[in-house]
């Protein structure tokens, strides 16, 4: 027994990603066609030449037919997967394992979400019949409980912490402003964010991810086949997933300053990839900044900072585009937007662009080098105390 | 032959919602009506069922309850018994019968009469939610609240032999019934209508006099042997006139006026509410007559027993009267559904599943968690645990909290906290009866049975946490 990973056995050879935003004129079909089409074009393949598909959507449709119909697939295995906000990452994980096993030669992972058709604010869970005793709190409110708990535990002045959280949003907006595919392309200052009215705990709407429609796609093959499709593949170093058991909600020892599922997931991923010093070895990270306190805690849970120090590192600019370890150089969920089923693949799309040197110059990371060419993506679903966590590590060269 | 077991009142408890409306604010909005003092207002998440649970929670210990009678003029459901939800929230055994006696204020006296004649102690609980058109007398004079009585055969108090002794023995009962129209309300309508009050006054005074005479005769007492009298009814003028006709003078106990000023007339709950407040104030060996004017008249004669001297009501009526939080007119109207407010741009919650709720009745209605062999408490209960763990009486401390201004709520914002319970167990749970600006980490809370929301006509009942209310205990309040 063990989690062994598939280090360097599978390569991403093409990707696609739509602009994220309010696509009033496009349905999920259109978005799927755009993202899958871009990926297929990149590898010079037709849809019929892909052997198997994994479609990630949290609640925009059901079954593999949601993808088979717009792509006109005939006789293809298509599986719809769902793992809350980590759905897109889960699609990639399944596709990668499928080619790694030898069952298929070429597989595609596609993620899509059509959120803006609901007519409501924020994300809304698919209603499942229950006894009526479950929480009806928004995700923003659940994550808002992290901030006061963190301030209390580490003795951080709440005003100082407020600035650190605003700095997270401001940084991600700065990066997103340099990303033509991002939903929000306007820079926002720390002062502007701090002046916003609170909507959940101390969080304002500027502490929350953008709610967007969008789709993203990746084509994967066994590493030895990669050169048939591209001269610059991305090698999968690690794929890790942890589904929490919800004990944080009922365990009095849980204090809302960490996400234990993420810690376990990161440990597993680093072991698979052989990473021992993530802050130094990674060239960049895309993390699940659904709310600003989430990114704060992730900097510690992913091992980028010692406990209780991330707020300071954020204020010091460690994770800025030109910082020691750029985090969310594409703008993150905050600025790029969060179409649930697509977000995990969107993160990998940024790693694809950056590690291949294709990111627009305005947001190109400066950390990349011959001995520093790994990217991490982190994607989570759920809430403090009960979440699923996904971590991937990708590299531009095999070991 | 053993002597007849004394029957009467074995325990009592009351519940008044924390919110108060200032009657003086009414005329500014409605252009008429109002008056002095305050009335109680059930919160948006309370109904007659939840208030009945609150009143009854503290009175059951030591009683072998055989039946539950729930009286109200404002049942949360028609065509479905409401007493079953009360039964479930109180954790009563399946063998305990539960009945609604709903429709009119007089239902409360019918329930009391049925309970007094029961073979085993009966829980007789009444709750009401009184509304009226803005500016009306009912709006100003009405109040929301609940009262619970355990009645029936008393014992010696020896737990090995029989039940608790009577606090007040029922000596006699008198009724007078007549068909006449004083107030009425078609099913589904929110507000009652009333006839010109002099007509009802004449009928009520006559009927009240008859019931009084019958009750004293059946008790074998004369009027001068009565120490305290309580006269209640929706027709305030008739109650005053009857008291004068009966020449009650100082025997008309002053708690009646005190509750009218600070609480209002709580409909079906009012007879037991005033009786409970009176029993809190008097000692053993006193003869009390409760007269209720409602579509006729009912009078019950009681003599307080020695056990009353040591009885502690869970939270005395008059303590609750003084512990109120002001609520504005607009918010009150919104809570009652008379002033629909723009909802958040979030989907309304779906209706709870009858089947799923049916599987978790102990948790949903009774707030019963579970406990493993190490004593770790799980909320909601874990299917892996060997034992249930009742938690409705547990107190706890707020570990962290948030105020959600985006989530759907019948009365935004949602105030939500992570609560660690004394003796184990943690639950992230909604808070109620709190000022969002006044919540702090470390605040102490207790659980309260509430209606979370209503969807497809289904009331979603569950528990919330609220600040611990002051209790009179051995150390005083």
Interface residues (C-beta under 8 A of the other chain):
Chain A: X118 X119 X120 X121 X122 X124 X127 X129 X130 X131 X132 X133 X135 X136 X137 X138 X140 X141 X142 X144 X145 X148 X149 X152 X198 X199 X200 X201 X249 X250 X251 X252 X254 X255 X256 X385
Chain B: X344 X345 X346 X347 X349 X350 X351 X352 X353 X355 X356 X357 X359 X360 X363 X364 X378 X379 X380 X399 X400 X401 X402 X403 X404 X405 X406 X407 X408 X409 X414 X416 X418 X420 X424 X425 X426 X427 X428 X441 X452 X460 X461 X462
